[in-house]
């Protein structure tokens, strides 16, 4: 489990593509590297991946077809910066909201603007996630825990405080950019309890 509080930024140094799979090599900051071991979970732009190789400054992670098809990782290029978060330890401090690293779909930024110290971002939802975001609810965008400012059927807005602007990749994304979206896990369970049909699988 993650909290959506980004711990640092990494940079993609190698990409090996084969069909709908990837092997990513990412340079990671020292605070992410400390204690990171083979098999540990790491959130990369909100996607929970498993470390398959760990060196002094790099980590290698595999991307399987389901993740390739449902997230923005398939469009990553060498040199791209990515949001990183280690999995929350059992005795860790819970500062964001419950984030599983299981991306529900890809949204697209349709507008962004500055209002004094806040940066507002408007994001269009994919059709499969319409009506699944609520005003003042929680949302993870590229793995960043955010509060929804306003939610409509097929879009929502979030506001980035200065810390989020300086510590995540969202501040450099512009209109047209794609982002990974994970809706609130509480909504998922409520939807299932109501008997609503779940969103379609990538296959």
Secondary structure, DSSP 8 states (H G I E B T S, - for coil): -B-S---EEEEEEEEEEETTEEEEEEE--HHHHTT--TT-EEEETTEEEEEEEE-SSEEEEEE-HHHHHHSGGGG--TT-EEEEEE---TT----S--B-S---EEEEEEEEEEETTEEEEEEE--GGGTT---TT-EEEETTEEEEEEEE-SSEEEEEE-HHHHHHSGGGG--TT-EEEEEE-HHHHHHHHHHT--------
